[in-house]
Amino acid sequence: MKIAVVQTASTQDKAANRDLVTQSVAEVAREKPDLVVLPEAMMADFATEGGSVGELAEALDGEFVSTLRKTALEHGTAIVAGMFERSCDEARPYNTLLAVGADGELLGAYRKIHLYDAFGYRESDQLTAGDVAPVVVEVAGRKLGLMTCYDLRFPELSRALVDAGAEVLVVPAAWVRGPLKEHHWTTLLTARAIENTCYVASAAQNGKKYSGLSQVIDPQGIAVAAVGEADGYALAEISPTRLAEVRERNPSLKNRRYTVSPR
């Protein structure tokens, strides 16, 4: 299975962001990936502190999802990307990841569980948290677990996804820049791969606000493909043979004596 992680930055111009999605996928589609992972909040960037994204939110049959479905079908590749989805609270939508198959069909939607109430931010003022439940979808015969940005700091979710069958953790993000934040990002991505003996595919926004550093990490914690700070994409092959070999050599999942079920 070939995965492409795309690094770019959205704005609050939704039409321009839809164009950016189609252009980004068209560019990477020349490499014939099975999956293209776009960052969190690709439909529209977050509002400034104290603002709201409520008016930007859409339903799952809105223009952004329609664009994802048409683009996936046109290029024959699955797509994962982030959006703001309407909730029962008009002022506080969900921060949602959409997974669309190569046939244009919706494979699943994950509503971000852990909202970024840290480092001086209050994401919960703008957004509603999703239900605590792992979301796993299948693409090209491989099972993918969906996570978003700040979720990375909570190992319980990644373990629940792996227990649900995920071989790859897909992590779109808009990881805010700041002292040691880039170090946290790369360390946590690597830790989630090593502790779960799985692949991690992360696609991050970049620019003045966000760190970039999109990458694909293998089950031994090795970054097999990466993007620095600029716009671009990275490609990596996901090998079930490599996954099996690592899990045989390091059977830490089998050796567990303590497990936690999601609440």
matplotlib code that plots the C-alpha trace (Angstrom):
import matplotlib.pyplot as plt

x = [0.0, 1.3, 0.5, 1.1, 1.1, 0.5, 1.8, 0.1, -1.8, -5.5, -7.1, -10.6, -11.5, -13.3, -13.5, -9.7, -9.2, -11.3, -9.1, -6.1, -7.4, -8.0, -4.6, -2.7, -4.3, -3.9, -0.2, 0.5, -1.9, 0.9, 2.6, -0.5, -0.9, -3.6, -4.2, -3.6, -3.6, -4.3, -4.0, -6.5, -8.9, -8.4, -11.9, -11.1, -8.4, -9.2, -10.6, -8.4, -8.6, -12.0, -13.5, -15.8, -15.8, -19.5, -20.5, -17.9, -19.1, -20.8, -22.8, -21.3, -23.1, -21.8, -19.4, -16.2, -17.1, -18.5, -15.1, -13.3, -15.6, -15.2, -11.5, -11.0, -13.1, -11.3, -7.9, -8.7, -7.3, -8.7, -8.4, -8.4, -8.9, -10.1, -13.2, -15.6, -18.8, -22.1, -23.2, -26.3, -24.5, -24.4, -21.5, -19.4, -19.1, -17.2, -13.5, -14.0, -11.8, -13.4, -12.2, -13.3, -12.6, -11.1, -14.7, -15.8, -17.8, -17.6, -15.7, -16.0, -16.0, -14.0, -15.0, -12.0, -12.2, -9.5, -9.9, -6.8, -7.2, -3.5, -0.6, -2.8, -5.5, -9.1, -10.3, -13.4, -14.6, -15.0, -15.7, -17.7, -15.8, -16.8, -17.9, -15.1, -15.0, -12.2, -12.8, -11.1, -11.5, -10.1, -8.2, -6.5, -6.8, -5.1, -6.9, -6.4, -7.1, -8.0, -6.7, -6.4, -3.5, -3.9, -5.1, -1.5, -0.8, -3.2, -1.8, -5.0, -6.7, -3.9, -3.9, -7.7, -7.3, -4.7, -6.8, -9.6, -7.3, -5.5, -2.2, -1.6, -2.4, -3.4, -2.8, -3.8, -2.8, -2.5, 0.3, 0.8, 4.3, 6.0, 8.9, 9.7, 6.4, 8.2, 10.2, 7.0, 5.4, 8.2, 8.7, 5.0, 4.7, 7.6, 6.4, 3.0, 4.6, 7.0, 4.7, 2.0, 4.4, 2.4, 2.9, 2.0, 1.2, 1.0, 0.0, 0.4, -0.3, 2.7, 3.3, 3.6, 1.2, 1.9, 5.0, 4.8, 7.2, 4.7, 6.1, 5.5, 7.0, 7.4, 6.7, 10.3, 10.0, 12.0, 10.8, 10.7, 9.4, 9.2, 8.6, 10.4, 8.7, 7.7, 4.7, 5.1, 4.3, 6.1, 5.4, 5.9, 5.1, 3.2, 4.4, 2.4, 5.5, 7.5, 4.7, 4.6, 8.3, 8.5, 5.6, 7.3, 10.6, 9.0, 5.8, 5.0, 1.3, 1.1, 3.1, 0.8, -0.6, -2.7, -5.3, -7.7, -11.0, -12.1, -14.8]
y = [0.0, 3.4, 6.4, 10.1, 12.7, 16.2, 19.3, 22.7, 25.4, 26.3, 29.7, 30.8, 31.0, 27.8, 28.0, 28.5, 25.6, 23.3, 24.3, 23.6, 20.1, 19.3, 20.7, 18.9, 15.5, 16.0, 16.6, 13.6, 11.3, 11.1, 8.8, 6.5, 6.4, 4.2, 6.9, 10.7, 12.2, 15.9, 18.0, 18.8, 21.8, 21.7, 22.9, 26.1, 27.2, 27.8, 31.1, 33.5, 33.2, 34.3, 33.8, 31.1, 28.7, 28.0, 29.9, 28.0, 24.5, 22.2, 19.0, 15.7, 16.3, 19.8, 21.3, 20.2, 16.5, 16.6, 17.9, 15.1, 12.5, 13.9, 14.2, 10.7, 9.2, 11.3, 10.1, 6.7, 7.3, 7.3, 10.6, 11.6, 15.3, 17.5, 19.7, 21.5, 19.6, 21.0, 19.8, 20.4, 23.5, 26.0, 27.9, 24.9, 22.4, 19.1, 18.9, 16.0, 13.8, 12.4, 9.2, 8.8, 5.7, 5.6, 5.0, 8.3, 6.7, 7.9, 5.3, 6.9, 10.1, 10.7, 13.6, 14.8, 13.5, 15.6, 19.3, 21.5, 23.1, 23.6, 25.9, 28.9, 27.7, 26.8, 24.8, 23.7, 27.4, 26.9, 23.2, 20.2, 17.0, 13.8, 10.6, 8.5, 5.6, 4.5, 4.9, 2.4, 2.2, -0.1, 1.1, -1.2, -4.1, -2.3, -1.0, 2.7, 4.3, 7.9, 10.5, 14.3, 16.5, 16.9, 13.3, 12.3, 13.2, 10.5, 7.0, 5.4, 6.4, 5.0, 1.8, 1.5, 2.0, -0.7, -3.1, -2.4, -3.7, -0.5, -1.2, 2.5, 5.5, 8.3, 11.7, 14.9, 17.9, 21.7, 21.5, 25.0, 26.3, 27.2, 26.4, 22.7, 22.0, 20.6, 18.3, 17.2, 16.5, 14.3, 12.5, 11.7, 10.4, 8.1, 7.0, 6.0, 4.0, 2.2, 1.4, 0.1, -1.5, 0.1, 2.7, 6.3, 8.6, 12.3, 15.2, 18.6, 22.2, 24.5, 28.3, 30.9, 29.3, 25.6, 23.4, 21.2, 18.2, 15.8, 12.2, 8.5, 6.4, 2.6, 0.2, 0.5, 4.2, 5.0, 8.0, 6.4, 9.6, 13.2, 16.8, 19.7, 23.1, 23.9, 22.8, 19.4, 15.7, 12.5, 9.0, 5.7, 2.0, 0.3, -3.3, -5.9, -8.1, -5.4, -5.0, -8.8, -9.0, -6.1, -7.6, -11.0, -9.5, -7.1, -8.8, -6.0, -6.0, -9.7, -9.3, -6.7, -7.6, -4.4, -3.1, -0.2, 0.0, 3.4, 5.0]
z = [0.0, -1.0, 1.3, 0.5, 3.2, 2.0, 3.7, 3.0, 4.8, 4.5, 5.1, 6.0, 2.2, 1.7, -2.0, -2.2, 0.1, -2.1, -5.0, -2.9, -2.1, -5.8, -6.9, -4.1, -4.8, -8.6, -8.1, -5.9, -7.9, -10.5, -8.0, -7.9, -4.1, -2.6, 0.0, 0.2, 3.7, 4.0, 7.1, 9.8, 9.1, 5.3, 4.7, 6.7, 9.1, 12.7, 13.8, 15.8, 19.5, 20.7, 17.2, 15.9, 13.0, 13.5, 10.3, 8.2, 9.3, 6.8, 6.8, 5.5, 2.3, 1.8, -0.7, 1.0, 1.2, -2.3, -3.5, -1.6, -3.2, -6.7, -6.4, -5.0, -7.8, -10.5, -9.4, -8.1, -4.6, -1.1, 0.8, 4.4, 5.3, 8.1, 8.2, 10.6, 10.7, 12.0, 15.4, 17.5, 18.8, 15.9, 17.5, 18.2, 15.4, 15.4, 14.2, 11.9, 9.8, 6.6, 5.0, 1.4, -0.7, -4.2, -5.5, -4.0, -1.2, 2.4, 4.5, 7.9, 9.9, 13.1, 15.3, 17.4, 21.0, 22.7, 22.1, 22.3, 25.7, 26.4, 25.8, 26.2, 23.7, 24.3, 21.4, 23.4, 23.2, 19.4, 19.0, 20.4, 21.3, 19.6, 21.3, 22.8, 20.2, 17.9, 14.2, 11.9, 8.1, 5.4, 2.4, -0.1, 2.3, 5.2, 8.3, 9.2, 12.6, 12.6, 15.0, 15.0, 16.2, 20.0, 20.2, 19.7, 23.3, 24.6, 24.1, 25.2, 21.9, 19.7, 21.6, 21.3, 17.5, 17.3, 19.4, 16.9, 14.1, 12.9, 11.2, 10.4, 12.6, 10.3, 12.0, 10.2, 12.3, 12.6, 15.2, 16.6, 16.6, 19.9, 22.3, 22.0, 20.1, 17.1, 19.4, 21.0, 17.6, 16.3, 19.7, 20.1, 16.5, 17.0, 20.4, 19.1, 16.3, 18.6, 21.5, 19.1, 16.6, 13.8, 11.0, 11.7, 8.7, 9.7, 7.5, 9.1, 8.2, 7.9, 7.5, 10.2, 12.6, 12.3, 12.5, 9.3, 9.6, 8.0, 7.9, 7.8, 10.5, 10.4, 13.3, 14.6, 14.9, 11.7, 9.6, 6.2, 4.4, 5.5, 4.6, 6.2, 6.6, 3.0, 1.0, -0.5, 0.0, 1.1, -0.2, 1.7, 1.1, 4.0, 4.1, 6.0, 5.9, 7.7, 10.2, 10.9, 11.2, 13.8, 15.8, 15.9, 17.0, 19.5, 20.7, 23.2, 22.3, 23.1, 26.3, 27.8, 31.3, 31.7, 29.3, 29.3, 27.4, 26.1, 28.2]

ax = plt.figure().add_subplot(projection="3d")
ax.plot(x, y, z, "-o")
ax.set_aspect("equal")
plt.show()
